[in-house]
């Protein structure tokens, strides 16, 4: 079986992010098909995102849910936007904006 993996590069809040999406991970099909998303920060390389501290995230989800959200790009952007509302992410971005003397 030939695998079909989509690749999308997006810009989100100053980050360049690569999304790889396999709708039928390991050949799964039907209404409960398992999809695989991989999210990598390209610029800055491996920079943390609100969904990953390492700049890389592997995520499995129902393919129908991803498609219902508008596809892998829309799904990941919504996921990032939602996670960016956390106080931890807000604190991290605020700290990165401020210069420190120590």
C-alpha positions as CSV (number, residue, x, y, z in Angstrom):
1,X,0.0,0.0,0.0
2,X,1.3,3.4,-1.0
3,X,1.2,6.0,1.8
4,X,-0.2,9.5,1.0
5,X,1.3,12.3,3.1
6,X,0.4,15.9,2.5
7,X,2.9,18.6,3.4
8,X,2.0,22.2,4.2
9,X,4.2,25.0,5.3
10,X,2.4,27.8,7.1
11,X,3.2,31.1,8.9
12,X,1.7,31.5,12.3
13,X,2.5,34.5,14.6
14,X,6.0,34.8,13.2
15,X,6.8,31.1,13.1
16,X,7.2,29.0,10.0
17,X,5.7,25.7,10.6
18,X,5.6,22.5,8.6
19,X,2.5,20.3,8.8
20,X,2.6,16.7,7.6
21,X,-0.7,14.9,7.4
22,X,-1.6,11.3,6.6
23,X,-5.4,10.9,6.5
24,X,-5.3,7.1,6.4
25,X,-2.5,6.3,8.8
26,X,-1.4,2.6,8.3
27,X,-4.2,2.2,5.8
28,X,-7.1,2.8,8.1
29,X,-10.4,3.6,6.4
30,X,-14.0,4.2,7.2
31,X,-15.8,6.6,9.6
32,X,-13.2,6.0,12.3
33,X,-10.1,6.3,10.2
34,X,-7.0,7.3,12.2
35,X,-5.1,10.3,10.8
36,X,-1.6,11.3,11.8
37,X,-0.4,14.9,12.0
38,X,3.2,16.0,12.5
39,X,3.9,19.6,13.3
40,X,7.5,21.0,13.1
41,X,8.7,24.5,13.8
42,X,11.1,25.4,10.9
43,X,11.8,29.0,11.7
44,X,13.1,29.5,14.3
45,X,14.2,25.9,14.0
46,X,12.6,23.7,16.7
47,X,11.2,26.7,18.5
48,X,8.6,25.9,21.2
49,X,4.9,26.4,20.2
50,X,1.9,26.4,22.5
51,X,1.3,22.7,21.5
52,X,4.9,21.6,22.0
53,X,7.9,22.6,24.1
54,X,10.3,20.9,21.7
55,X,9.2,22.3,18.3
56,X,7.9,18.9,17.2
57,X,4.5,17.3,17.8
58,X,3.1,14.0,16.6
59,X,-0.7,13.7,17.0
60,X,-3.2,11.1,16.1
61,X,-6.9,12.0,15.6
62,X,-10.0,10.9,13.8
63,X,-9.6,11.9,10.1
64,X,-13.3,12.9,10.0
65,X,-12.7,15.4,12.8
66,X,-9.8,17.0,11.0
67,X,-11.7,17.2,7.7
68,X,-14.8,18.7,9.6
69,X,-12.5,21.4,10.9
70,X,-11.5,22.4,7.3
71,X,-8.5,20.1,6.8
72,X,-5.1,19.8,8.4
73,X,-4.0,23.4,8.1
74,X,-7.2,24.8,9.5
75,X,-7.1,22.1,12.3
76,X,-3.6,23.0,13.3
77,X,-4.1,26.7,13.2
78,X,-7.2,26.4,15.4
79,X,-5.3,24.1,17.8
80,X,-2.4,26.6,18.0
81,X,-4.8,29.6,18.5
82,X,-6.7,27.7,21.2
83,X,-3.5,26.6,23.0
84,X,-2.0,30.1,22.7
85,X,-4.8,31.4,25.1
86,X,-3.2,29.5,28.0
87,X,-1.6,31.6,30.7
88,X,1.6,29.5,30.4
89,X,2.0,30.5,26.7
90,X,1.1,34.1,27.4
91,X,3.8,34.3,30.1
92,X,6.4,32.6,27.9
93,X,5.8,35.1,25.0
94,X,5.8,38.1,27.3
95,X,9.1,36.9,28.9
96,X,10.6,36.5,25.4
97,X,9.7,40.1,24.5
98,X,11.3,41.6,27.6
99,X,15.0,42.1,27.8
100,X,16.6,40.6,30.9
101,X,19.8,41.9,32.6
102,X,20.6,38.5,34.3
